[in-house]
């Protein structure tokens, strides 16, 4: 009977370890997601600024 009790205790401990590891991984994935989103917004803003700057410049005159 002691073997079953020890197995249940060991399994319960392993479940807790896995749950904690899962939460840590979820936190890391969320942080990575936030970093990726921030970079996407940064790149989008830079592209919009370049496009705006190009629209403000006068068109080059053609020589005939």
N, C-alpha and C positions, 0 to 999 in steps of 0.2 A: 504494500500500500504506500509506503514511503516513496517509491519510485514515481508513482503517479502524482503525488503531491509535489515532488521536486520538479517533475516535468511541467506541471501547471504553473509553478512559480517561475521557472526559467522561461516558459513561453510568455507569461504575463510581462516579465522584465524585457524580453525581446520586443514585444508589442510596444511598450513604452519607448524603447530606444528608437524603433522605426518611426513612431509617431513624432518624436522630437526631431529626428533627422528629416522627416518629411516637412515639418514646419520650417526648419532652417533652410531647406532647399527651396521651399515656396517663397520665403523671404528673399533669398538670393535671386531667384528668377524674377521676382517683382522689381528688385533693384536694377537688374539688367534691363528689364522692360522699360523702366523709367529713364535709364540712361539712353537707350535706343530712341525713345520718343523725343527726348530733349535734343538729341543729335539731328533727328529728322526735322524738328521745328527750326533748329539753327540753320540747316541746309536750305530749307524752304524759304526762310527769311532772307538769306543771302541771295538766293536765286531771284526772289521778288525785287530785292534792292537793285540787282544788276539789270533786270528787265526794266525797272523804272528809270534807271540812269540812262539806258539805251534809248528810251522813248523821249527823254528830255533833250538829248543831243540833236542838233539840227542835221538834216540829211545832207550828205556830201553832194556838192554840185558837180554835174557831169560836164566835161569839156566836149565841145562839138567840133 
